Amino acid sequence: MAQSEQGGGAPSDPGGQTPERRKVPRGPAPKEGPGPAAYAGFGLQLVIALLVFLYLGQWVDRKLGTEPVFLMIGVFVGAGGAFYSMYRKLTAAQRREDEAKKERTGK
């Protein structure tokens, strides 16, 4: 009876569109690069790598009696390794994003 009171025809949603004209959700939008959690992970990885190699360098210095030498080497090796790992992850994410963009545009 509700349709005859509204004048018949297809029921409409609050926006005034008939069901045939409603937009169909297509799922979540593709991710555009690493999210905030990934960047926090990069920072945590950097800190952990620095601390591990710093303490490893201190331990070697105490064993060999060469005070700041291996500590400095450990800091540079830890930072270099962390930055290299971060670089590889970011370039891989960029490559995936570029491939997804090519698939979307058809080029």
C-alpha positions as CSV (number, residue, x, y, z in Angstrom):
1,M,0.0,0.0,0.0
2,A,3.0,2.3,0.6
3,Q,3.8,2.4,-3.1
4,S,0.3,3.4,-4.1
5,E,0.4,6.2,-1.6
6,Q,3.7,7.5,-3.0
7,G,2.3,7.3,-6.5
8,G,3.6,3.9,-7.5
9,G,6.8,3.1,-9.3
10,A,10.1,1.9,-7.8
11,P,10.8,2.8,-4.2
12,S,13.5,5.5,-3.7
13,D,16.2,6.0,-1.2
14,P,16.5,9.2,1.0
15,G,18.7,10.8,-1.7
16,G,15.9,10.5,-4.2
17,Q,17.7,7.9,-6.4
18,T,16.0,4.7,-7.5
19,P,17.8,1.5,-6.6
20,E,19.0,1.1,-10.2
21,R,20.9,4.4,-10.0
22,R,22.6,3.9,-6.7
23,K,26.3,3.7,-6.8
24,V,27.6,0.2,-6.1
25,P,30.6,0.1,-3.7
26,R,33.7,-1.3,-5.4
27,G,35.6,-2.2,-2.3
28,P,38.5,-0.4,-0.6
29,A,40.5,2.0,-2.7
30,P,44.0,0.8,-3.5
31,K,46.7,1.8,-1.0
32,E,48.9,4.6,-2.0
33,G,52.3,3.6,-0.6
34,P,53.2,2.7,2.9
35,G,50.8,3.8,5.7
36,P,51.6,5.4,9.0
37,A,52.2,2.0,10.7
38,A,54.9,1.2,8.1
39,Y,56.6,4.5,8.8
40,A,56.5,3.8,12.5
41,G,58.0,0.4,11.8
42,F,60.8,2.0,9.8
43,G,61.7,4.2,12.8
44,L,61.6,1.4,15.2
45,Q,63.8,-0.7,12.9
46,L,66.3,2.1,12.8
47,V,66.4,2.5,16.5
48,I,66.7,-1.2,17.2
49,A,69.5,-1.7,14.6
50,L,71.4,1.2,16.1
51,L,71.1,-0.1,19.6
52,V,72.0,-3.7,18.8
53,F,75.1,-2.7,16.8
54,L,76.1,-0.1,19.4
55,Y,76.0,-2.6,22.2
56,L,77.7,-5.2,20.1
57,G,80.5,-2.7,19.3
58,Q,80.8,-1.9,23.1
59,W,81.1,-5.6,23.9
60,V,83.8,-6.1,21.3
61,D,85.7,-3.0,22.6
62,R,85.6,-4.3,26.2
63,K,86.9,-7.7,25.1
64,L,89.7,-6.3,22.9
65,G,90.5,-3.1,24.9
66,T,89.9,-0.8,22.0
67,E,87.5,1.6,23.6
68,P,85.6,3.7,20.9
69,V,86.7,1.9,17.7
70,F,84.2,-0.9,17.4
71,L,81.4,1.2,19.0
72,M,81.7,3.7,16.2
73,I,81.9,0.9,13.6
74,G,78.8,-0.6,15.2
75,V,76.9,2.6,15.0
76,F,77.7,3.2,11.4
77,V,77.1,-0.4,10.4
78,G,73.7,-0.4,12.2
79,A,72.6,2.9,10.7
80,G,73.8,1.9,7.2
81,G,72.0,-1.4,7.4
82,A,68.8,0.1,8.7
83,F,68.8,2.8,6.0
84,Y,69.5,0.3,3.3
85,S,66.6,-1.9,4.5
86,M,64.3,1.1,4.6
87,Y,65.4,2.1,1.0
88,R,64.7,-1.4,-0.3
89,K,61.2,-1.5,1.3
90,L,60.3,2.0,0.0
91,T,61.5,1.3,-3.5
92,A,59.6,-2.0,-3.5
93,A,56.4,-0.2,-2.4
94,Q,57.0,2.5,-5.1
95,R,57.4,-0.2,-7.7
96,R,54.1,-1.9,-6.7
97,E,52.3,1.4,-6.7
98,D,53.6,2.2,-10.2
99,E,52.6,-1.2,-11.5
100,A,49.1,-0.8,-10.0
101,K,48.8,2.6,-11.6
102,K,49.7,1.2,-15.0
103,E,47.1,-1.5,-14.6
104,R,44.4,1.1,-13.6
105,T,45.2,3.3,-16.6
106,G,45.8,0.5,-19.0
107,K,49.2,1.7,-20.2
